[in-house]
């Protein structure tokens, strides 16, 4: 098949899972350190324009790594019982509404390159205000000045701190610093770090369940896809986002050096191999959805 034929065969309707939703609800089970606060804030602003109720989970109430059957069911039933259009935003794994004979919401999410994500998390936890929260609300002990000052590169090379040891045999790595868990769900197989099984389950969920999995690495593409595939909630998203002069859509950004030393980068690419595979899968699907929207003008341009 030629590139022209492949482009012509793309159909946005075939790539839009929104039509399979039975609830007028955005289910944004936000990942950490992917810019999810920006989309959460955008949804709140869009709720005033597009007439829906925004819900954000209660702050300082973390969810367990894997939801029990009863908790997952309670979350699904609570959302399904809401009367009227709403957006639901929470740091939580994918919830399978079908398992409880309930209609599906419209699933959305964001991703970021796994290595940049974990590096951002490394520096985020070292921000004084953030670390103070962990001390006050999570009972974390105070760290040394060396811990706060150590660069991500040096931490990975030393291989002594749990913050920088990415090993699928270590329980500490079954946490919020990677995204396969959130997209895989609450099956025990989803808990394993950098797992090929968790990766494949997550891919199936993305392909079959998620309307859009975007990325702020491709802001304009993500906003265009959200507007086109989920217009009920995201109509006007691009104009609203671009009109922001105050920075309210760019919260929780922690400035840090993003450069990786070659040996550190090589080591992390091996340790996050399946996470990177899943990330690339998400990005390819996003581009495919975008091209399907724009194919007519692309075919005219390149014909």
Secondary structure, DSSP 8 states (H G I E B T S, - for coil): --HHHHHHH--GGGG-GGGG--SSEEEE---TTSSHHHHHHHHHHHHHHHT-EEEE--TT----SS--HHHHHHHHHHHHT--S-EEEE-S-----GGGGT----EEEEE---HHHHHHHHHHHHTSHHHHHHHHHHH------HHHHH--HHHHHHHT-SGGG---TTSGGGSSTTSSHHHHH-SSGGGGSTT-HHHHHHHHHHHHHTEEEEE-GGGHHHHHHHHHHH-HHHHTTHHHHHHT--S-TTSTT---------HHHHHHHHHHTHHHHHHHHHHHHHHHHHHHHHHHHHHHHHH-
